[in-house]
Amino acid sequence: MMRLFICPECGWMRTVSRRASVECFKCNGVMMQPVKLEYTQYVKMSEQERMDYADSWMYIHRKKSK
């Protein structure tokens, strides 16, 4: 099963199949968080929709942490 993760620092999304924990390569080892978006929905999204999803995720989760 494919899983999606997002970096809480930069918003980069990564797809993995076997890993339970994932590090962001762009932020040098920051642990990425799993997202509730299914892989089948993700592949149907345009690049702009993916960026909008990441921006929304970042906005919601940064607000909660403050």
CHARMM internal coordinates of N, CA and C (Angstrom, degrees):
IC EDIT
DIST 1 N 1 CA 1.4355
DIST 1 CA 1 C 1.5326
ANGL 1 N 1 CA 1 C 109.15
DIST 1 C 2 N 1.2991
ANGL 1 CA 1 C 2 N 115.58
DIHE 1 N 1 CA 1 C 2 N 134.49
DIST 2 N 2 CA 1.4606
ANGL 1 C 2 N 2 CA 121.63
DIHE 1 CA 1 C 2 N 2 CA 179.65
DIST 2 CA 2 C 1.5271
ANGL 2 N 2 CA 2 C 109.34
DIHE 1 C 2 N 2 CA 2 C -84.61
DIST 2 C 3 N 1.3298
ANGL 2 CA 2 C 3 N 115.37
DIHE 2 N 2 CA 2 C 3 N 139.62
DIST 3 N 3 CA 1.4616
ANGL 2 C 3 N 3 CA 121.66
DIHE 2 CA 2 C 3 N 3 CA 179.51
DIST 3 CA 3 C 1.5178
ANGL 3 N 3 CA 3 C 109.65
DIHE 2 C 3 N 3 CA 3 C -125.50
DIST 3 C 4 N 1.3096
ANGL 3 CA 3 C 4 N 115.20
DIHE 3 N 3 CA 3 C 4 N 149.91
DIST 4 N 4 CA 1.4587
ANGL 3 C 4 N 4 CA 121.33
DIHE 3 CA 3 C 4 N 4 CA 178.56
DIST 4 CA 4 C 1.5170
ANGL 4 N 4 CA 4 C 109.74
DIHE 3 C 4 N 4 CA 4 C -112.17
DIST 4 C 5 N 1.3198
ANGL 4 CA 4 C 5 N 115.11
DIHE 4 N 4 CA 4 C 5 N 138.43
DIST 5 N 5 CA 1.4583
ANGL 4 C 5 N 5 CA 122.21
DIHE 4 CA 4 C 5 N 5 CA 177.39
DIST 5 CA 5 C 1.5156
ANGL 5 N 5 CA 5 C 108.37
DIHE 4 C 5 N 5 CA 5 C -129.06
DIST 5 C 6 N 1.3413
ANGL 5 CA 5 C 6 N 116.05
DIHE 5 N 5 CA 5 C 6 N 152.89
DIST 6 N 6 CA 1.4622
ANGL 5 C 6 N 6 CA 121.56
DIHE 5 CA 5 C 6 N 6 CA 177.74
DIST 6 CA 6 C 1.5226
ANGL 6 N 6 CA 6 C 108.98
DIHE 5 C 6 N 6 CA 6 C -130.52
DIST 6 C 7 N 1.3064
ANGL 6 CA 6 C 7 N 115.28
DIHE 6 N 6 CA 6 C 7 N 143.25
DIST 7 N 7 CA 1.4662
ANGL 6 C 7 N 7 CA 120.59
DIHE 6 CA 6 C 7 N 7 CA 177.74
DIST 7 CA 7 C 1.5283
ANGL 7 N 7 CA 7 C 108.85
DIHE 6 C 7 N 7 CA 7 C -81.71
DIST 7 C 8 N 1.3276
ANGL 7 CA 7 C 8 N 118.24
DIHE 7 N 7 CA 7 C 8 N 125.36
DIST 8 N 8 CA 1.4656
ANGL 7 C 8 N 8 CA 119.92
DIHE 7 CA 7 C 8 N 8 CA 179.92
DIST 8 CA 8 C 1.5292
ANGL 8 N 8 CA 8 C 113.64
DIHE 7 C 8 N 8 CA 8 C -71.25
DIST 8 C 9 N 1.3289
ANGL 8 CA 8 C 9 N 117.16
DIHE 8 N 8 CA 8 C 9 N -12.59
DIST 9 N 9 CA 1.4659
ANGL 8 C 9 N 9 CA 121.02
DIHE 8 CA 8 C 9 N 9 CA 179.92
DIST 9 CA 9 C 1.5244
ANGL 9 N 9 CA 9 C 112.78
DIHE 8 C 9 N 9 CA 9 C -90.90
DIST 9 C 10 N 1.3477
ANGL 9 CA 9 C 10 N 117.23
DIHE 9 N 9 CA 9 C 10 N -46.87
DIST 10 N 10 CA 1.4675
ANGL 9 C 10 N 10 CA 120.23
DIHE 9 CA 9 C 10 N 10 CA -173.58
DIST 10 CA 10 C 1.5289
ANGL 10 N 10 CA 10 C 114.24
DIHE 9 C 10 N 10 CA 10 C -114.93
DIST 10 C 11 N 1.3409
ANGL 10 CA 10 C 11 N 118.40
DIHE 10 N 10 CA 10 C 11 N -14.22
DIST 11 N 11 CA 1.4586
ANGL 10 C 11 N 11 CA 121.11
DIHE 10 CA 10 C 11 N 11 CA 178.99
DIST 11 CA 11 C 1.5164
ANGL 11 N 11 CA 11 C 114.89
DIHE 10 C 11 N 11 CA 11 C 85.46
DIST 11 C 12 N 1.3276
ANGL 11 CA 11 C 12 N 117.88
DIHE 11 N 11 CA 11 C 12 N 5.38
DIST 12 N 12 CA 1.4640
ANGL 11 C 12 N 12 CA 121.14
DIHE 11 CA 11 C 12 N 12 CA 179.40
DIST 12 CA 12 C 1.5232
ANGL 12 N 12 CA 12 C 109.18
DIHE 11 C 12 N 12 CA 12 C -69.21
DIST 12 C 13 N 1.3408
ANGL 12 CA 12 C 13 N 116.46
DIHE 12 N 12 CA 12 C 13 N 134.84
DIST 13 N 13 CA 1.4583
ANGL 12 C 13 N 13 CA 121.34
DIHE 12 CA 12 C 13 N 13 CA -179.87
DIST 13 CA 13 C 1.5180
ANGL 13 N 13 CA 13 C 109.97
DIHE 12 C 13 N 13 CA 13 C -104.85
DIST 13 C 14 N 1.3192
ANGL 13 CA 13 C 14 N 115.48
DIHE 13 N 13 CA 13 C 14 N 142.92
DIST 14 N 14 CA 1.4620
ANGL 13 C 14 N 14 CA 121.92
DIHE 13 CA 13 C 14 N 14 CA -177.48
DIST 14 CA 14 C 1.5203
ANGL 14 N 14 CA 14 C 109.50
DIHE 13 C 14 N 14 CA 14 C -135.15
DIST 14 C 15 N 1.3309
ANGL 14 CA 14 C 15 N 116.03
DIHE 14 N 14 CA 14 C 15 N 141.07
DIST 15 N 15 CA 1.4547
ANGL 14 C 15 N 15 CA 123.05
DIHE 14 CA 14 C 15 N 15 CA 177.59
DIST 15 CA 15 C 1.5191
ANGL 15 N 15 CA 15 C 108.97
DIHE 14 C 15 N 15 CA 15 C -105.85
DIST 15 C 16 N 1.3294
ANGL 15 CA 15 C 16 N 116.46
DIHE 15 N 15 CA 15 C 16 N 130.85
DIST 16 N 16 CA 1.4608
ANGL 15 C 16 N 16 CA 121.72
DIHE 15 CA 15 C 16 N 16 CA 177.85
DIST 16 CA 16 C 1.5240
ANGL 16 N 16 CA 16 C 108.83
DIHE 15 C 16 N 16 CA 16 C -134.32
DIST 16 C 17 N 1.3272
ANGL 16 CA 16 C 17 N 116.08
DIHE 16 N 16 CA 16 C 17 N 160.72
DIST 17 N 17 CA 1.4604
ANGL 16 C 17 N 17 CA 118.81
DIHE 16 CA 16 C 17 N 17 CA 179.67
DIST 17 CA 17 C 1.5189
ANGL 17 N 17 CA 17 C 113.39
DIHE 16 C 17 N 17 CA 17 C -114.58
DIST 17 C 18 N 1.3020
ANGL 17 CA 17 C 18 N 118.76
DIHE 17 N 17 CA 17 C 18 N -31.30
DIST 18 N 18 CA 1.4612
ANGL 17 C 18 N 18 CA 120.11
DIHE 17 CA 17 C 18 N 18 CA -172.96
DIST 18 CA 18 C 1.5202
ANGL 18 N 18 CA 18 C 114.81
DIHE 17 C 18 N 18 CA 18 C -119.18
DIST 18 C 19 N 1.2815
ANGL 18 CA 18 C 19 N 117.70
DIHE 18 N 18 CA 18 C 19 N -17.87
DIST 19 N 19 CA 1.4690
ANGL 18 C 19 N 19 CA 120.39
DIHE 18 CA 18 C 19 N 19 CA -173.84
DIST 19 CA 19 C 1.5250
ANGL 19 N 19 CA 19 C 111.99
DIHE 18 C 19 N 19 CA 19 C -82.38
DIST 19 C 20 N 1.3252
ANGL 19 CA 19 C 20 N 114.74
DIHE 19 N 19 CA 19 C 20 N 143.55
DIST 20 N 20 CA 1.4657
ANGL 19 C 20 N 20 CA 120.43
DIHE 19 CA 19 C 20 N 20 CA 175.62
DIST 20 CA 20 C 1.5216
ANGL 20 N 20 CA 20 C 110.78
DIHE 19 C 20 N 20 CA 20 C -96.08
DIST 20 C 21 N 1.3288
ANGL 20 CA 20 C 21 N 116.66
DIHE 20 N 20 CA 20 C 21 N -25.47
DIST 21 N 21 CA 1.4643
ANGL 20 C 21 N 21 CA 120.89
DIHE 20 CA 20 C 21 N 21 CA 176.02
DIST 21 CA 21 C 1.5228
ANGL 21 N 21 CA 21 C 108.13
DIHE 20 C 21 N 21 CA 21 C -129.78
DIST 21 C 22 N 1.3187
ANGL 21 CA 21 C 22 N 115.17
DIHE 21 N 21 CA 21 C 22 N 140.71
DIST 22 N 22 CA 1.4599
ANGL 21 C 22 N 22 CA 121.15
DIHE 21 CA 21 C 22 N 22 CA -172.67
DIST 22 CA 22 C 1.5253
ANGL 22 N 22 CA 22 C 109.29
DIHE 21 C 22 N 22 CA 22 C -134.31
DIST 22 C 23 N 1.3290
ANGL 22 CA 22 C 23 N 116.06
DIHE 22 N 22 CA 22 C 23 N 138.84
DIST 23 N 23 CA 1.4618
ANGL 22 C 23 N 23 CA 122.28
DIHE 22 CA 22 C 23 N 23 CA 176.62
DIST 23 CA 23 C 1.5241
ANGL 23 N 23 CA 23 C 109.75
DIHE 22 C 23 N 23 CA 23 C -103.33
DIST 23 C 24 N 1.3275
ANGL 23 CA 23 C 24 N 115.59
DIHE 23 N 23 CA 23 C 24 N 147.56
DIST 24 N 24 CA 1.4612
ANGL 23 C 24 N 24 CA 121.21
DIHE 23 CA 23 C 24 N 24 CA 176.53
DIST 24 CA 24 C 1.5244
ANGL 24 N 24 CA 24 C 108.90
DIHE 23 C 24 N 24 CA 24 C -82.85
DIST 24 C 25 N 1.3254
ANGL 24 CA 24 C 25 N 116.56
DIHE 24 N 24 CA 24 C 25 N 123.47
DIST 25 N 25 CA 1.4600
ANGL 24 C 25 N 25 CA 121.05
DIHE 24 CA 24 C 25 N 25 CA 178.39
DIST 25 CA 25 C 1.5275
ANGL 25 N 25 CA 25 C 111.48
DIHE 24 C 25 N 25 CA 25 C -73.21
DIST 25 C 26 N 1.3279
ANGL 25 CA 25 C 26 N 116.97
DIHE 25 N 25 CA 25 C 26 N -27.41
DIST 26 N 26 CA 1.4615
ANGL 25 C 26 N 26 CA 120.66
DIHE 25 CA 25 C 26 N 26 CA -178.00
DIST 26 CA 26 C 1.5240
ANGL 26 N 26 CA 26 C 112.41
DIHE 25 C 26 N 26 CA 26 C -76.73
DIST 26 C 27 N 1.3315
ANGL 26 CA 26 C 27 N 116.94
DIHE 26 N 26 CA 26 C 27 N -28.29
DIST 27 N 27 CA 1.4749
ANGL 26 C 27 N 27 CA 121.36
DIHE 26 CA 26 C 27 N 27 CA -177.70
DIST 27 CA 27 C 1.5240
ANGL 27 N 27 CA 27 C 112.11
DIHE 26 C 27 N 27 CA 27 C -106.90
DIST 27 C 28 N 1.3074
ANGL 27 CA 27 C 28 N 117.35
DIHE 27 N 27 CA 27 C 28 N 17.49
DIST 28 N 28 CA 1.4695
ANGL 27 C 28 N 28 CA 122.41
DIHE 27 CA 27 C 28 N 28 CA 175.72
DIST 28 CA 28 C 1.5239
ANGL 28 N 28 CA 28 C 114.51
DIHE 27 C 28 N 28 CA 28 C 55.10
DIST 28 C 29 N 1.3137
ANGL 28 CA 28 C 29 N 116.44
DIHE 28 N 28 CA 28 C 29 N 60.97
DIST 29 N 29 CA 1.4553
ANGL 28 C 29 N 29 CA 120.65
DIHE 28 CA 28 C 29 N 29 CA 170.43
DIST 29 CA 29 C 1.5094
ANGL 29 N 29 CA 29 C 117.33
DIHE 28 C 29 N 29 CA 29 C 96.17
DIST 29 C 30 N 1.3216
ANGL 29 CA 29 C 30 N 119.28
DIHE 29 N 29 CA 29 C 30 N 5.87
DIST 30 N 30 CA 1.4648
ANGL 29 C 30 N 30 CA 120.85
DIHE 29 CA 29 C 30 N 30 CA 175.98
DIST 30 CA 30 C 1.5271
ANGL 30 N 30 CA 30 C 107.98
DIHE 29 C 30 N 30 CA 30 C -66.88
DIST 30 C 31 N 1.3351
ANGL 30 CA 30 C 31 N 116.63
DIHE 30 N 30 CA 30 C 31 N 131.99
DIST 31 N 31 CA 1.4615
ANGL 30 C 31 N 31 CA 120.47
DIHE 30 CA 30 C 31 N 31 CA -179.52
DIST 31 CA 31 C 1.5281
ANGL 31 N 31 CA 31 C 109.85
DIHE 30 C 31 N 31 CA 31 C -72.54
DIST 31 C 32 N 1.3245
ANGL 31 CA 31 C 32 N 115.73
DIHE 31 N 31 CA 31 C 32 N 129.91
DIST 32 N 32 CA 1.4536
ANGL 31 C 32 N 32 CA 121.95
DIHE 31 CA 31 C 32 N 32 CA -179.00
DIST 32 CA 32 C 1.5266
ANGL 32 N 32 CA 32 C 109.98
DIHE 31 C 32 N 32 CA 32 C -85.60
DIST 32 C 33 N 1.3295
ANGL 32 CA 32 C 33 N 115.96
DIHE 32 N 32 CA 32 C 33 N 156.63
DIST 33 N 33 CA 1.4600
ANGL 32 C 33 N 33 CA 122.67
DIHE 32 CA 32 C 33 N 33 CA -178.20
DIST 33 CA 33 C 1.5291
ANGL 33 N 33 CA 33 C 109.83
DIHE 32 C 33 N 33 CA 33 C -107.51
DIST 33 C 34 N 1.3439
ANGL 33 CA 33 C 34 N 118.28
DIHE 33 N 33 CA 33 C 34 N 141.18
DIST 34 N 34 CA 1.4679
ANGL 33 C 34 N 34 CA 119.63
DIHE 33 CA 33 C 34 N 34 CA 176.11
DIST 34 CA 34 C 1.5290
ANGL 34 N 34 CA 34 C 110.22
DIHE 33 C 34 N 34 CA 34 C -69.62
DIST 34 C 35 N 1.3230
ANGL 34 CA 34 C 35 N 116.45
DIHE 34 N 34 CA 34 C 35 N 147.30
DIST 35 N 35 CA 1.4650
ANGL 34 C 35 N 35 CA 121.18
DIHE 34 CA 34 C 35 N 35 CA 177.02
DIST 35 CA 35 C 1.5214
ANGL 35 N 35 CA 35 C 109.32
DIHE 34 C 35 N 35 CA 35 C -109.32
DIST 35 C 36 N 1.3194
ANGL 35 CA 35 C 36 N 116.64
DIHE 35 N 35 CA 35 C 36 N 159.71
DIST 36 N 36 CA 1.4639
ANGL 35 C 36 N 36 CA 121.63
DIHE 35 CA 35 C 36 N 36 CA -177.63
DIST 36 CA 36 C 1.5248
ANGL 36 N 36 CA 36 C 112.68
DIHE 35 C 36 N 36 CA 36 C -88.25
DIST 36 C 37 N 1.2985
ANGL 36 CA 36 C 37 N 117.26
DIHE 36 N 36 CA 36 C 37 N 7.64
DIST 37 N 37 CA 1.4580
ANGL 36 C 37 N 37 CA 122.97
DIHE 36 CA 36 C 37 N 37 CA 179.44
DIST 37 CA 37 C 1.5249
ANGL 37 N 37 CA 37 C 109.32
DIHE 36 C 37 N 37 CA 37 C -84.05
DIST 37 C 38 N 1.3294
ANGL 37 CA 37 C 38 N 116.70
DIHE 37 N 37 CA 37 C 38 N 130.77
DIST 38 N 38 CA 1.4631
ANGL 37 C 38 N 38 CA 120.27
DIHE 37 CA 37 C 38 N 38 CA 178.43
DIST 38 CA 38 C 1.5258
ANGL 38 N 38 CA 38 C 110.01
DIHE 37 C 38 N 38 CA 38 C -77.50
DIST 38 C 39 N 1.3216
ANGL 38 CA 38 C 39 N 115.19
DIHE 38 N 38 CA 38 C 39 N 150.91
DIST 39 N 39 CA 1.4642
ANGL 38 C 39 N 39 CA 120.97
DIHE 38 CA 38 C 39 N 39 CA -177.95
DIST 39 CA 39 C 1.5268
ANGL 39 N 39 CA 39 C 111.53
DIHE 38 C 39 N 39 CA 39 C -60.21
DIST 39 C 40 N 1.3382
ANGL 39 CA 39 C 40 N 117.61
DIHE 39 N 39 CA 39 C 40 N -39.17
DIST 40 N 40 CA 1.4680
ANGL 39 C 40 N 40 CA 120.61
DIHE 39 CA 39 C 40 N 40 CA -179.15
DIST 40 CA 40 C 1.5255
ANGL 40 N 40 CA 40 C 111.41
DIHE 39 C 40 N 40 CA 40 C -63.08
DIST 40 C 41 N 1.3231
ANGL 40 CA 40 C 41 N 117.11
DIHE 40 N 40 CA 40 C 41 N -35.76
DIST 41 N 41 CA 1.4627
ANGL 40 C 41 N 41 CA 120.48
DIHE 40 CA 40 C 41 N 41 CA 176.48
DIST 41 CA 41 C 1.5272
ANGL 41 N 41 CA 41 C 110.41
DIHE 40 C 41 N 41 CA 41 C -70.50
DIST 41 C 42 N 1.3281
ANGL 41 CA 41 C 42 N 116.05
DIHE 41 N 41 CA 41 C 42 N -39.80
DIST 42 N 42 CA 1.4645
ANGL 41 C 42 N 42 CA 121.83
DIHE 41 CA 41 C 42 N 42 CA -178.04
DIST 42 CA 42 C 1.5273
ANGL 42 N 42 CA 42 C 111.47
DIHE 41 C 42 N 42 CA 42 C -61.37
DIST 42 C 43 N 1.3277
ANGL 42 CA 42 C 43 N 117.60
DIHE 42 N 42 CA 42 C 43 N -44.08
DIST 43 N 43 CA 1.4660
ANGL 42 C 43 N 43 CA 119.60
DIHE 42 CA 42 C 43 N 43 CA -177.05
DIST 43 CA 43 C 1.5243
ANGL 43 N 43 CA 43 C 112.14
DIHE 42 C 43 N 43 CA 43 C -70.71
DIST 43 C 44 N 1.3221
ANGL 43 CA 43 C 44 N 117.87
DIHE 43 N 43 CA 43 C 44 N -21.14
DIST 44 N 44 CA 1.4631
ANGL 43 C 44 N 44 CA 121.01
DIHE 43 CA 43 C 44 N 44 CA 177.91
DIST 44 CA 44 C 1.5305
ANGL 44 N 44 CA 44 C 112.39
DIHE 43 C 44 N 44 CA 44 C -82.88
DIST 44 C 45 N 1.3268
ANGL 44 CA 44 C 45 N 116.62
DIHE 44 N 44 CA 44 C 45 N -12.59
DIST 45 N 45 CA 1.4645
ANGL 44 C 45 N 45 CA 121.11
DIHE 44 CA 44 C 45 N 45 CA -178.07
DIST 45 CA 45 C 1.5302
ANGL 45 N 45 CA 45 C 111.17
DIHE 44 C 45 N 45 CA 45 C -78.82
DIST 45 C 46 N 1.3308
ANGL 45 CA 45 C 46 N 115.47
DIHE 45 N 45 CA 45 C 46 N 147.94
DIST 46 N 46 CA 1.4647
ANGL 45 C 46 N 46 CA 119.99
DIHE 45 CA 45 C 46 N 46 CA 173.05
DIST 46 CA 46 C 1.5281
ANGL 46 N 46 CA 46 C 108.36
DIHE 45 C 46 N 46 CA 46 C -77.71
DIST 46 C 47 N 1.3112
ANGL 46 CA 46 C 47 N 116.35
DIHE 46 N 46 CA 46 C 47 N 169.52
DIST 47 N 47 CA 1.4671
ANGL 46 C 47 N 47 CA 120.46
DIHE 46 CA 46 C 47 N 47 CA 178.92
DIST 47 CA 47 C 1.5300
ANGL 47 N 47 CA 47 C 110.64
DIHE 46 C 47 N 47 CA 47 C -60.99
DIST 47 C 48 N 1.3259
ANGL 47 CA 47 C 48 N 116.69
DIHE 47 N 47 CA 47 C 48 N -39.24
DIST 48 N 48 CA 1.4668
ANGL 47 C 48 N 48 CA 120.51
DIHE 47 CA 47 C 48 N 48 CA 178.85
DIST 48 CA 48 C 1.5293
ANGL 48 N 48 CA 48 C 110.96
DIHE 47 C 48 N 48 CA 48 C -65.38
DIST 48 C 49 N 1.3289
ANGL 48 CA 48 C 49 N 117.49
DIHE 48 N 48 CA 48 C 49 N -41.18
DIST 49 N 49 CA 1.4686
ANGL 48 C 49 N 49 CA 120.65
DIHE 48 CA 48 C 49 N 49 CA 178.05
DIST 49 CA 49 C 1.5264
ANGL 49 N 49 CA 49 C 111.22
DIHE 48 C 49 N 49 CA 49 C -64.14
DIST 49 C 50 N 1.3129
ANGL 49 CA 49 C 50 N 116.98
DIHE 49 N 49 CA 49 C 50 N -36.79
DIST 50 N 50 CA 1.4703
ANGL 49 C 50 N 50 CA 120.73
DIHE 49 CA 49 C 50 N 50 CA 177.04
DIST 50 CA 50 C 1.5249
ANGL 50 N 50 CA 50 C 111.01
DIHE 49 C 50 N 50 CA 50 C -65.49
DIST 50 C 51 N 1.3256
ANGL 50 CA 50 C 51 N 116.91
DIHE 50 N 50 CA 50 C 51 N -42.29
DIST 51 N 51 CA 1.4674
ANGL 50 C 51 N 51 CA 120.38
DIHE 50 CA 50 C 51 N 51 CA 178.07
DIST 51 CA 51 C 1.5263
ANGL 51 N 51 CA 51 C 110.73
DIHE 50 C 51 N 51 CA 51 C -65.30
DIST 51 C 52 N 1.3366
ANGL 51 CA 51 C 52 N 116.35
DIHE 51 N 51 CA 51 C 52 N -39.95
DIST 52 N 52 CA 1.4650
ANGL 51 C 52 N 52 CA 120.28
DIHE 51 CA 51 C 52 N 52 CA 177.93
DIST 52 CA 52 C 1.5252
ANGL 52 N 52 CA 52 C 110.92
DIHE 51 C 52 N 52 CA 52 C -64.08
DIST 52 C 53 N 1.3304
ANGL 52 CA 52 C 53 N 117.07
DIHE 52 N 52 CA 52 C 53 N -39.96
DIST 53 N 53 CA 1.4655
ANGL 52 C 53 N 53 CA 120.85
DIHE 52 CA 52 C 53 N 53 CA 178.21
DIST 53 CA 53 C 1.5278
ANGL 53 N 53 CA 53 C 110.12
DIHE 52 C 53 N 53 CA 53 C -62.53
DIST 53 C 54 N 1.3189
ANGL 53 CA 53 C 54 N 117.01
DIHE 53 N 53 CA 53 C 54 N -46.10
DIST 54 N 54 CA 1.4660
ANGL 53 C 54 N 54 CA 121.15
DIHE 53 CA 53 C 54 N 54 CA 179.84
DIST 54 CA 54 C 1.5283
ANGL 54 N 54 CA 54 C 110.85
DIHE 53 C 54 N 54 CA 54 C -62.89
DIST 54 C 55 N 1.3307
ANGL 54 CA 54 C 55 N 117.34
DIHE 54 N 54 CA 54 C 55 N -42.13
DIST 55 N 55 CA 1.4683
ANGL 54 C 55 N 55 CA 120.74
DIHE 54 CA 54 C 55 N 55 CA 178.12
DIST 55 CA 55 C 1.5238
ANGL 55 N 55 CA 55 C 111.08
DIHE 54 C 55 N 55 CA 55 C -62.48
DIST 55 C 56 N 1.3323
ANGL 55 CA 55 C 56 N 116.83
DIHE 55 N 55 CA 55 C 56 N -42.41
DIST 56 N 56 CA 1.4664
ANGL 55 C 56 N 56 CA 121.16
DIHE 55 CA 55 C 56 N 56 CA 178.58
DIST 56 CA 56 C 1.5181
ANGL 56 N 56 CA 56 C 110.96
DIHE 55 C 56 N 56 CA 56 C -64.40
DIST 56 C 57 N 1.3219
ANGL 56 CA 56 C 57 N 116.56
DIHE 56 N 56 CA 56 C 57 N -42.72
DIST 57 N 57 CA 1.4718
ANGL 56 C 57 N 57 CA 120.94
DIHE 56 CA 56 C 57 N 57 CA 179.54
DIST 57 CA 57 C 1.5240
ANGL 57 N 57 CA 57 C 110.01
DIHE 56 C 57 N 57 CA 57 C -61.62
DIST 57 C 58 N 1.3264
ANGL 57 CA 57 C 58 N 116.05
DIHE 57 N 57 CA 57 C 58 N -44.15
DIST 58 N 58 CA 1.4643
ANGL 57 C 58 N 58 CA 120.74
DIHE 57 CA 57 C 58 N 58 CA -179.99
DIST 58 CA 58 C 1.5341
ANGL 58 N 58 CA 58 C 110.55
DIHE 57 C 58 N 58 CA 58 C -62.95
DIST 58 C 59 N 1.3184
ANGL 58 CA 58 C 59 N 117.43
DIHE 58 N 58 CA 58 C 59 N -42.31
DIST 59 N 59 CA 1.4602
ANGL 58 C 59 N 59 CA 121.41
DIHE 58 CA 58 C 59 N 59 CA -179.60
DIST 59 CA 59 C 1.5300
ANGL 59 N 59 CA 59 C 110.72
DIHE 58 C 59 N 59 CA 59 C -63.10
DIST 59 C 60 N 1.3049
ANGL 59 CA 59 C 60 N 117.59
DIHE 59 N 59 CA 59 C 60 N -48.00
DIST 60 N 60 CA 1.4657
ANGL 59 C 60 N 60 CA 122.08
DIHE 59 CA 59 C 60 N 60 CA -178.23
DIST 60 CA 60 C 1.5224
ANGL 60 N 60 CA 60 C 111.44
DIHE 59 C 60 N 60 CA 60 C -64.06
DIST 60 C 61 N 1.3108
ANGL 60 CA 60 C 61 N 118.01
DIHE 60 N 60 CA 60 C 61 N -46.02
DIST 61 N 61 CA 1.4592
ANGL 60 C 61 N 61 CA 120.73
DIHE 60 CA 60 C 61 N 61 CA -174.17
DIST 61 CA 61 C 1.5242
ANGL 61 N 61 CA 61 C 113.53
DIHE 60 C 61 N 61 CA 61 C -78.24
DIST 61 C 62 N 1.2912
ANGL 61 CA 61 C 62 N 118.72
DIHE 61 N 61 CA 61 C 62 N -27.32
DIST 62 N 62 CA 1.4733
ANGL 61 C 62 N 62 CA 119.99
DIHE 61 CA 61 C 62 N 62 CA 174.71
DIST 62 CA 62 C 1.5158
ANGL 62 N 62 CA 62 C 110.35
DIHE 61 C 62 N 62 CA 62 C -72.95
DIST 62 C 63 N 1.3191
ANGL 62 CA 62 C 63 N 116.47
DIHE 62 N 62 CA 62 C 63 N -33.78
DIST 63 N 63 CA 1.4544
ANGL 62 C 63 N 63 CA 121.01
DIHE 62 CA 62 C 63 N 63 CA 179.06
DIST 63 CA 63 C 1.5317
ANGL 63 N 63 CA 63 C 110.66
DIHE 62 C 63 N 63 CA 63 C -66.00
DIST 63 C 64 N 1.3292
ANGL 63 CA 63 C 64 N 116.93
DIHE 63 N 63 CA 63 C 64 N -38.92
DIST 64 N 64 CA 1.4598
ANGL 63 C 64 N 64 CA 121.66
DIHE 63 CA 63 C 64 N 64 CA 179.84
DIST 64 CA 64 C 1.5186
ANGL 64 N 64 CA 64 C 111.86
DIHE 63 C 64 N 64 CA 64 C -68.02
DIST 64 C 65 N 1.3301
ANGL 64 CA 64 C 65 N 117.78
DIHE 64 N 64 CA 64 C 65 N -34.64
DIST 65 N 65 CA 1.4601
ANGL 64 C 65 N 65 CA 120.82
DIHE 64 CA 64 C 65 N 65 CA -175.09
DIST 65 CA 65 C 1.5262
ANGL 65 N 65 CA 65 C 112.99
DIHE 64 C 65 N 65 CA 65 C -76.40
DIST 65 C 66 N 1.3359
ANGL 65 CA 65 C 66 N 118.16
DIHE 65 N 65 CA 65 C 66 N -14.50
DIST 66 N 66 CA 1.4738
ANGL 65 C 66 N 66 CA 120.90
DIHE 65 CA 65 C 66 N 66 CA -178.48
DIST 66 CA 66 C 1.5015
ANGL 66 N 66 CA 66 C 111.97
DIHE 65 C 66 N 66 CA 66 C -88.41
END
COOR INIT
IC SEED 1 N 1 CA 1 C
IC BUILD
